């Protein structure tokens, strides 16, 4: 957590509030009142949220949020490599969630179903007469196609909840007949206010159906940890896991990027849970702490400053052996990271960035940009809760704008006034800002690049940010400001 108050020249709480007031005038009175609570200048010293969050999107406002199904299928369940994940409902939802997050997998011959999309392809007759029999047939087909699969998840879409199909009973019967775990996840898209509920529902199903059903085949050791909320986007886990192992830790399970069901099920045996994406997996960490006495710690592996800080914070929970190894690892990589900074910082120093992403990146990546000399002038989340903004306040410069569930008109207005040199956001915002001649990086899935985590990822991150900001193509597009 940052203790020094960071400021940005020309930005004050008054100027930021004036900018917010301007954009609020674009709304009808009722919409203006609702959105006002979700936009505010950051108060870094307070270390607490300055905006309201996790509320329903104002009807008529174009939101970048996803749904509960997206949070379950696209985030938590989908990256597990040795299971078949069934989208139960119309084909559209399954197609849209098909590999869009770039959760890379090692692959196991005859098991890895990730390149495929399993869907029950609901038709009108299924809505009228129910889809239970169709689901039972699909589960049998999935088992026949992938006999080595360790389990099957069933992720329900909106129509399933509306017509009342009992996927729990179908899954229960199928699990006995197929002799593998079949996990029902009641994650209909209309539930909750965003994809965040899908994360929570998925955590609950792992708690109810998976955890403590297996044990690790290898002996338990004092340095056994699990990496939680790491989805291996662009190969991030393949950077973070080896780094932790180089520090002397034994990473027994990864939740859930390139994850294995048996190892996830045995995680109740580890000594510590290391969580990366707090928003999507804090529920399960708290369950394991309460039920099994396993402590957990949130760490940040974006950029050398936070990597160094996180490794030392982690080492403090272990003995001198681990502390010595951590310091040796830091000493090994610090010169390499400094060389990267010296290469790119002269080209990026003083540049401004606005962030609008989900999960953890609106706070975790701030220091990585600062390592390159850049300044964050605005940040916000699509589906955060209050504790996410509590964690963000100390990382952002004071008085910079914080926006929750921002609409495109808000982001466009802020960009006009703040004139950022880069925007890091999602695919829905990408083309809007590129047409405005503002350099852009897709910070949900690294724009087909990565990894960005760890010492392996920072050089790639620095290269990609430099390419985006300093590309000569932007001279060919006329900016609107």
Secondary structure, DSSP 4 states (H G I P E B T S, - for coil): ---SPP--TT--HHHHHHHHHHHHTTS-HHHHHHHHTTEEE--GGGTS--S--S-PPPTTS------HHIIIIIIIITTBTTEEEEEES-HHHHHHTSSTT-B-----TTT--TTS-EE----HHHHHH-SHHHHHHHHHHHHHHTTT-SEEEEEE-HHHHHHT--HHHHHHHHHHHHTSEEEEE---TTSSSSHHHHHHHHHHHHHHHTTTS---SSPP-TTEEEEEEE--BTTTHHHHHHHHHHTT-EEEEEEETTB-HHHHHTGGG-SEEEES-HHHHHHHHHHHHHHH--EEEE---SSHHHHHHHHHHHHTTS-HHHHHHHHHHHHHHHHHHHHHHHHHHHHHTT-EEEEEESTTHHHHTHHHHHHTT-EEEEEEESS--HHHHHHHHTTSPTT-EEEES--HHHHHHHHHHH--SEEEE-HHHHHHHHHTT--EEETTTGGG----SHHHHHHHHHHHHHHHHH-GGGGGS----
